[in-house]
Amino acid sequence: MKNMKWLFFDIGSTLVDESKAYKHRISETIKNTNITYEEFYEIMLTYYKQKKNGYNEAVKHFCLNKTKWHTEDEFLYPETKNTLNKLCKKYKIGIIANQEYGCKERLEKFGILQYIDLVISSSEEGICKPDLQIFRLALERANCKAKNAVMIGDRLDNDIEPANKLGMKTIWVRQGFGKYTTPKKKNEIPTFTVDSIEEIATGKINI
Protein backbone atom coordinates (compact mmCIF):
# COMPACT_ATOMS: atom_id res chain seq x y z
CA MET A 1 0.00 0.00 0.00
CA LYS A 2 1.45 3.32 -1.06
CA ASN A 3 0.61 6.86 0.03
CA MET A 4 -0.66 5.84 3.46
CA LYS A 5 -0.56 8.83 5.80
CA TRP A 6 -2.66 7.82 8.82
CA LEU A 7 -2.92 4.59 10.78
CA PHE A 8 -6.06 4.42 12.94
CA PHE A 9 -6.14 1.88 15.76
CA ASP A 10 -8.89 0.36 17.83
CA ILE A 11 -7.95 0.01 21.53
CA GLY A 12 -9.52 -3.06 23.14
CA SER A 13 -7.94 -6.36 22.04
CA THR A 14 -5.78 -4.39 19.60
CA LEU A 15 -3.48 -2.21 21.71
CA VAL A 16 -4.83 -3.28 25.09
CA ASP A 17 -5.30 -6.78 26.52
CA GLU A 18 -8.78 -7.05 28.03
CA SER A 19 -8.58 -10.63 29.28
CA LYS A 20 -8.35 -9.75 32.99
CA ALA A 21 -11.18 -7.24 32.67
CA TYR A 22 -13.41 -9.88 31.11
CA LYS A 23 -12.59 -12.37 33.88
CA HIS A 24 -13.39 -9.78 36.53
CA ARG A 25 -16.68 -8.83 34.89
CA ILE A 26 -17.82 -12.41 34.37
CA SER A 27 -16.96 -13.31 37.97
CA GLU A 28 -19.02 -10.40 39.27
CA THR A 29 -21.91 -11.19 36.92
CA ILE A 30 -22.29 -14.79 38.08
CA LYS A 31 -21.61 -14.08 41.77
CA ASN A 32 -24.23 -15.65 44.06
CA THR A 33 -25.57 -17.87 41.26
CA ASN A 34 -25.11 -21.55 40.44
CA ILE A 35 -23.66 -20.69 37.03
CA THR A 36 -20.02 -21.61 36.62
CA TYR A 37 -17.45 -19.39 34.95
CA GLU A 38 -16.97 -22.03 32.27
CA GLU A 39 -20.70 -22.20 31.49
CA PHE A 40 -21.02 -18.45 31.12
CA TYR A 41 -17.82 -18.19 29.07
CA GLU A 42 -18.90 -20.89 26.61
CA ILE A 43 -22.24 -19.20 25.95
CA MET A 44 -20.51 -15.84 25.60
CA LEU A 45 -18.00 -17.29 23.13
CA THR A 46 -20.80 -18.84 21.06
CA TYR A 47 -22.31 -15.40 20.53
CA TYR A 48 -18.98 -13.71 19.83
CA LYS A 49 -18.40 -16.26 17.07
CA GLN A 50 -21.65 -14.96 15.56
CA LYS A 51 -20.23 -11.39 15.67
CA LYS A 52 -22.61 -10.43 18.46
CA ASN A 53 -21.82 -8.84 21.81
CA GLY A 54 -21.18 -12.11 23.59
CA TYR A 55 -21.25 -10.71 27.10
CA ASN A 56 -24.59 -8.94 26.65
CA GLU A 57 -26.12 -11.99 24.99
CA ALA A 58 -24.87 -14.33 27.73
CA VAL A 59 -26.35 -12.04 30.38
CA LYS A 60 -29.72 -12.26 28.61
CA HIS A 61 -29.34 -16.01 28.14
CA PHE A 62 -28.94 -16.56 31.89
CA CYS A 63 -31.39 -13.77 32.88
CA LEU A 64 -28.71 -11.91 34.83
CA ASN A 65 -27.81 -8.26 35.29
CA LYS A 66 -24.83 -6.64 33.62
CA THR A 67 -22.00 -5.48 35.86
CA LYS A 68 -19.58 -2.66 35.17
CA TRP A 69 -16.45 -2.89 33.06
CA HIS A 70 -13.25 -2.47 35.08
CA THR A 71 -10.86 -0.37 32.99
CA GLU A 72 -8.28 -0.70 35.75
CA ASP A 73 -7.88 -4.37 34.77
CA GLU A 74 -6.75 -3.50 31.25
CA PHE A 75 -3.07 -3.67 30.34
CA LEU A 76 -1.00 -3.14 27.22
CA TYR A 77 0.08 -6.02 25.04
CA PRO A 78 3.88 -6.36 25.41
CA GLU A 79 4.53 -5.18 21.86
CA THR A 80 2.24 -2.13 21.87
CA LYS A 81 4.65 0.61 22.98
CA ASN A 82 7.53 -0.43 20.76
CA THR A 83 5.24 -0.86 17.75
CA LEU A 84 3.64 2.59 18.13
CA ASN A 85 7.06 4.13 18.71
CA LYS A 86 8.29 2.74 15.39
CA LEU A 87 5.15 3.52 13.39
CA CYS A 88 4.76 7.12 14.60
CA LYS A 89 8.06 7.99 12.96
CA LYS A 90 6.57 7.20 9.56
CA TYR A 91 2.81 7.75 9.92
CA LYS A 92 0.33 9.85 11.84
CA ILE A 93 -1.34 7.69 14.47
CA GLY A 94 -5.03 7.93 15.35
CA ILE A 95 -7.53 6.14 17.57
CA ILE A 96 -11.10 5.22 16.60
CA ALA A 97 -12.59 3.27 19.49
CA ASN A 98 -15.72 2.54 21.47
CA GLN A 99 -14.52 3.60 24.90
CA GLU A 100 -15.82 4.90 28.19
CA TYR A 101 -15.13 8.51 29.23
CA GLY A 102 -11.51 9.31 30.01
CA CYS A 103 -9.96 7.57 26.99
CA LYS A 104 -7.10 10.06 26.61
CA GLU A 105 -6.30 9.86 30.30
CA ARG A 106 -6.08 6.07 30.14
CA LEU A 107 -3.82 6.25 27.08
CA GLU A 108 -1.63 8.69 28.97
CA LYS A 109 -1.52 6.35 31.97
CA PHE A 110 -0.49 3.50 29.67
CA GLY A 111 2.35 5.71 28.41
CA ILE A 112 1.31 5.66 24.75
CA LEU A 113 -0.51 8.98 24.26
CA GLN A 114 2.81 10.51 23.22
CA TYR A 115 2.70 8.42 20.03
CA ILE A 116 -0.88 9.34 19.14
CA ASP A 117 -1.93 12.40 17.12
CA LEU A 118 -5.72 12.08 17.28
CA VAL A 119 -8.17 10.31 19.60
CA ILE A 120 -11.77 9.70 18.54
CA SER A 121 -13.68 7.99 21.35
CA SER A 122 -17.35 7.00 21.21
CA SER A 123 -18.21 8.40 24.65
CA GLU A 124 -16.79 11.83 23.90
CA GLU A 125 -18.25 12.02 20.39
CA GLY A 126 -21.64 10.42 21.03
CA ILE A 127 -21.17 8.02 18.10
CA CYS A 128 -20.26 4.34 18.30
CA LYS A 129 -18.65 2.00 15.83
CA PRO A 130 -19.72 0.54 13.46
CA ASP A 131 -21.52 3.81 12.58
CA LEU A 132 -19.71 5.17 9.53
CA GLN A 133 -20.01 8.67 10.94
CA ILE A 134 -17.34 8.08 13.59
CA PHE A 135 -14.91 7.04 10.86
CA ARG A 136 -15.82 10.04 8.71
CA LEU A 137 -15.30 12.29 11.72
CA ALA A 138 -11.83 10.86 12.31
CA LEU A 139 -10.86 11.33 8.66
CA GLU A 140 -12.21 14.89 8.69
CA ARG A 141 -10.27 15.87 11.81
CA ALA A 142 -7.16 14.21 10.43
CA ASN A 143 -7.64 16.05 7.14
CA CYS A 144 -7.05 12.72 5.45
CA LYS A 145 -8.79 10.99 2.56
CA ALA A 146 -10.04 7.46 3.15
CA LYS A 147 -7.71 6.08 0.49
CA ASN A 148 -4.72 7.37 2.47
CA ALA A 149 -5.76 5.80 5.77
CA VAL A 150 -5.63 2.37 7.37
CA MET A 151 -7.98 1.05 10.07
CA ILE A 152 -6.46 -1.53 12.40
CA GLY A 153 -8.66 -3.53 14.77
CA ASP A 154 -9.80 -6.90 16.09
CA ARG A 155 -13.46 -6.72 15.11
CA LEU A 156 -14.65 -7.55 11.60
CA ASP A 157 -18.01 -5.91 12.27
CA ASN A 158 -16.87 -2.81 14.16
CA ASP A 159 -13.52 -2.09 12.52
CA ILE A 160 -12.97 -3.83 9.20
CA GLU A 161 -16.39 -3.70 7.52
CA PRO A 162 -17.17 0.02 8.07
CA ALA A 163 -13.63 1.10 7.14
CA ASN A 164 -13.76 -0.98 3.97
CA LYS A 165 -17.08 0.62 3.04
CA LEU A 166 -15.46 4.05 3.19
CA GLY A 167 -12.50 3.02 1.05
CA MET A 168 -9.91 2.79 3.81
CA LYS A 169 -7.35 0.00 3.85
CA THR A 170 -7.79 -2.43 6.73
CA ILE A 171 -5.71 -4.67 8.96
CA TRP A 172 -7.49 -7.30 11.03
CA VAL A 173 -5.68 -8.18 14.26
CA ARG A 174 -6.74 -11.66 15.34
CA GLN A 175 -6.79 -11.10 19.08
CA GLY A 176 -9.45 -11.20 21.78
CA PHE A 177 -12.81 -12.68 20.88
CA GLY A 178 -12.55 -11.29 17.36
CA LYS A 179 -10.09 -14.03 16.44
CA TYR A 180 -12.93 -16.58 16.61
CA THR A 181 -14.87 -14.91 13.80
CA THR A 182 -14.59 -15.45 10.05
CA PRO A 183 -15.11 -12.96 7.22
CA LYS A 184 -18.38 -13.87 5.51
CA LYS A 185 -19.18 -10.76 3.46
CA LYS A 186 -17.04 -8.93 0.91
CA ASN A 187 -16.69 -5.84 3.10
CA GLU A 188 -15.51 -7.99 6.01
CA ILE A 189 -12.43 -9.14 4.13
CA PRO A 190 -9.40 -7.17 5.41
CA THR A 191 -6.57 -5.90 3.25
CA PHE A 192 -4.19 -7.70 5.61
CA THR A 193 -4.52 -10.08 8.55
CA VAL A 194 -2.04 -10.25 11.44
CA ASP A 195 -1.87 -12.02 14.79
CA SER A 196 -0.23 -9.05 16.50
CA ILE A 197 0.26 -5.37 15.66
CA GLU A 198 4.00 -6.05 15.93
CA GLU A 199 3.81 -7.55 12.43
CA ILE A 200 2.85 -4.12 11.07
CA ALA A 201 6.12 -2.55 12.23
CA THR A 202 8.45 -5.42 11.42
CA GLY A 203 7.87 -5.46 7.67
CA LYS A 204 5.81 -8.67 7.54
CA ILE A 205 3.18 -6.66 5.72
CA ASN A 206 3.87 -3.84 3.32
CA ILE A 207 1.90 -0.71 4.15
N, C-alpha and C positions, 0 to 999 in steps of 0.2 A: 504494500500500500504506500503510495507516494502522496506527498503534500498533506500529510496529517499534521495538524497544529495543536489540537486539544485531545487529551485522553480523559474521559469522564469515568469515574469509578462509583460503583455501589459501595456500601460500607459493610453491612452484615454478611458474613460468610464469603466476603471478598477480600476486604482488608482486615476485618475483625472476626475472630473466632467466637461464635456464640454458643458453643457446646455447653459450657458451664451454666450460662444463663438459662438455656432450655432445661437442663437438669433441675435447676433451682425452681423454675416455674412449674414444671410437671410435679415435682415433689410437693409443692404448696397446693397445687390444684387437687391432688388426690388425698391430701391429708385428711385423716378421720373418715376414710372410706375403706371399703374392702377391695378396691381396685389396685392392682399391683402396678409398679412403674413399667414393667415389661408389657403388660396388657395395654396401658394407655399409649405407650410409645409405638407399639405395633399398629394400632388404629390410626394414630397420627401419621405414621410413615405411609400407610396405605393411601391416605388422602393427599399427602405431599406428592406421591407418585402420580396422582391425577392432576397435578398443578393447582391444587386447592390449598387454602390455609389449613394445614394439617392440625395445628393446635386448636384453632377455633372449631373445626369440624369434630375433633375428638371430644372437646368439651360438650358439644351438643349431643354427640353419640352417647355419652355417659350421663347426660343431664346434670352437669356440674356447672359451677360458676368460674369464670375466668379470673385469674390472679394477675397481679402486675408483673411487668417485665423488669428485671433487675439489670440495669445498664452497668452497675458496678461489677457484675460478673463477666463482662466482656473483656477480652484481651486481644492484642495484636497477634496475627500469625507471625512466626519468627522472621519471615522474609519480607514483611511489609515495609519496614523503614528503609532497608537497603534498596529495595526495588523502587520506591518512590524517589529516593535520593538520586538514583541513576536516571530515572525517566524525566525528572523535573529539569534536568540539564538540557534536554532535547525538546521537550514538549511542555505546553501549559497543562496543568493538572486541575481537574474539576471533580466535584462530587455531585451526583444526583441520587438521592437516597430517601427512602421512607424512614424517617427518624423522629424520635420524640424531641421535645424542646431541649435546647442546650447542645445541639450537634457540634457547633464550633468549639465550645468549651471542652467537650469530650475529646475531640480531635487534638486540641491543644494539650490536654492531659496525657494523651497517648504519645505526644511528642512528634506528631506528623503534620500539624497544621502549617508548619514552616514550608512544606513542600507543595502546598495546595493553594491555587490562585482563586478558586471560586467554589463556594459551597451552596448548593441548592437542596434544602431539606424540606420535606413535606409539611412538617408542623409549622415551620416559619412561613411557608408560601401558601398553605391552605390547599395544596394540590398533591395528590398521591400518584405514584406509579401504579398502574401502567398508563395513566392519562397522558396522552401525547403533549398536553399543554406544559407539563413540567419539563419535558425535554426541550420543547420550543423555547421556554423561558431561559433555560440554561444556555442554549445556543445564542439567544438574543443578548444576554448579559455578557457572554464571552465574545460577542461580535464575530462569531464563527459560523460558517456554512456547514450544513449537515455532512456534506461530502468530505469535509476536512476534519471530521471529528470521529472518535471511536468511543463506543460505550462498552464498559467492562463490568460484568456482573455474573452472579451465580444463578439468577432466575431467568428461565426462557420466557416466561409470561410477563414479568415485570421489567426486565432489562433488555433482552435480546429482541423480542418481537416488536415493541414500540419503536426502538431505535432503528431497526431495519425498515420499518414503515416510513420513517422520515428520511431515509437515505444515508444514515450513519453507517460506519463499519462497526462490527461487533465482535467481542471476544467473550466467549462463555467460559467461566471459571467453574469447573466441576468440584465444588466444595459445598459443605452444608447439605441440606435436604435437596437442593437443586440438582445434585449429582445423580439422584435417583430418577430424574425425569428424562424424557427422550423427545427430540424435536419431531413433531408430527405434521406441522404446517410449514409452508414455504417460508413465511416470515419468522419462524422460530429457528431456522437454520443459521447458525453464527458464521461469520467470516472465518474465525479461528476458534479452536477449542483448546483450552489448557487445563492442567490439573492444579496449577498454582500461578499466581501473578508473577512469580519469579521468572517464569519462562518468557514473559514479555520483555524483560530487561536483559536476558542472557543471549538473545539472538536466535532462540529456537523458532520464533515466528518473525516474519519480516513486516514490520509496520513502518 
